[in-house]
Structure formats: C-alpha cells, structure tokens
Amino acid sequence: MSWDRTWRCTKKSLNLHELTTAAERIGSQYQGVRVIVEKEAADCTTCFFVVSDEMEKASRTFEISIYNMGKDGFVISLEADASDNHLSEDADQLAEDLAEQLGAVPLEL
C-alpha cells in the first residue's frame, strides 16, 4: 500500500447526491460500516467510513476526500494523515472501491 493515493474521476460533474449514493453503496457491502458524507468547502467533500469492531468495542474512521479541481475535474484523495487512514488496508480498500464506483483512474506520481 502506498501513501498518499489519488485517483482522477472521469466524470466531468459530480454532485453531493451522487457521491453520497456511491459511498453508501460501498458501506452497505461491508458489515459494521457507517457512512457520513460532508461538504467541507466549496471545492472539497469528504466521505467518512466509520468501521465498528464489536470484538474490541471500538471503531475506526477512514477519511476519503474528493476535490473539485474546476475544469480539470475531480480528484479522490486518500491521505495518510487523515483520521485512522495511516497504514490501513481497510482505508486503502474503501478508497479503491469509491474510485471504482465513480469511474476514477489512479494518478501516477
């Protein structure tokens, strides 16, 4: 798993409803996952995936941000220093799932 990871959305438009629907679709595929989608700025929306661990009676929050880059479209970003993302295969998988749902392709550094 590499950090930070980014994907470019092939869609030229993406609204809050579409993003929320995609994130909720992903969350529903996994047991114990709750999804919160927040518009944090005019150019940034964040999907929070809250994963409950019943055995440990704890939860972890994975944060995936979607940035509106204007005429360059949308970028999905999985940042290592956000929430519980650091070195998490779960965060990596959720980000890949979201990228697939939104028709995004990985950006190479």
N, C-alpha and C positions, 0 to 999 in steps of 0.2 A: 504494500500500500504506500502510495506516495502522497506527500503533502505540499502545499495546498493543491487541490484538484479543481479544475474548471472545465465547463462544457459550454459550447455556443449553441443556442436554440436556433433551429432552422426556421421557426415561426417568426414572422415579422411583427406580429402583435400577440399579446398575451395579457389577458385581464385577470383580475383578482379571483373571479369566479372559476375560470379555467384552471388556475393554479391551485386553488383550494380543492377543486374536484380531483385533480391529479394526485395531490398529496393525500387526500382522504382515501382514494382508491388504493394507494400504496399501503397506508396504515392498516386498512382492512385486511390486507393479505398476511399480516403478522399478528400473533396473539399478544395482547397486552400493550399495544401501541396506540397512543392517543395523539392526534394531530392538532396543532394550533398554527394558523397562518395569520401573520400580522404584516400590515403595510407600515414599514418603519420610517420611510421617507418617500418623497415623490418618485425616486428612482430605485428604491430598494424594498423588496418584500421578502420576508423570512418565513420559512417553514420550520416549525419546531416539532420534532418527533419525540414524544415522551414515552420511554420504554420502561414498563414496570417489571420488576423482578420479584415475584412473590416469595421465592425462597429466601432472599436476602432482605425482604421487606423494604426495598429501596427502588428508586427509579433513576434513570439517566436521561438527559435531554440532549438530543443531537440537533444541530442547527445548520440549515442549508439556506443560503441566501440567493436570491435572484435579482440581478441588477439590470436595469433598463439602460442600455448604452446608446439610446437615441437611434440615429439612423443605422448604427451598427448592430441593432437588435438586442437580444437578451443573453445574459451570461449567468449560468448556475455556478455557485462557488461553495465548495466545502473547505472551510478554513480550519486549520489545526487548532488554533487558539480560541475557537468559539465553543461555548458550553462544554459538553463532555466529548467533543469530537476527537480529542488527542489520541492518536494511535488506536482508533476503534474500527474494527472490521464492520461492526453494525452501522456506524455512520457512513462508512465507505459504500456499503451495500445499499443503504437508503438513498444516498446521492446518485448512485448508478441507476437505481430504479426510477428516481424522479427524472433523471436525464432521459431515460428511455421513454417514459410517459410523455415527455414534452418534445420528443424527437430531436434531442440535442446530441452533438458530437463532441468528443474530447478535444480540448485545446492542448496542443503540444507546446512545451516550453523550450 
